[in-house]
């Protein structure tokens, strides 16, 4: 995993666990939150696209850590390469 991606993941998870989990879980289970890790700003939406649209509007050139509120992971991907 690239260093920048790992750093984004670590910072984003830390922000979610320490600041946002208790705030968001009672009312937003199943929704998505996009976290801009440098500022700590977060954007909640009913879908992944809605949360990212809000986040990208304020921070068009940033990458975001995504969490699905109340779930351990947003998605899992498996790559299969063929030559």
C-alpha positions, 0 to 999 in steps of 0.5 A: 500500500502506498505511504500516502494512502496508508497515512490517509487511512490511519488519520481518517480512522483515527478521526472517525473513532475519536471524534465522529463515531459517537456523534454520528452512529445514533442518527446516521447508521448506514449512511456514508461519511467522507473525511478530509483528514488534514482539516478534520472536516466531514461530510455525511450523505445517504449514499457514497456519491452524495457524501463525496459530492459534498466533500468535493465541492468544498475540497475539489483537489483532496482525497477523502477517507470514507466510512459507512456509519455503523459498519466495519468497512465500506467495501472490499475489492479483490484484484485479479490480474492476467497477462 
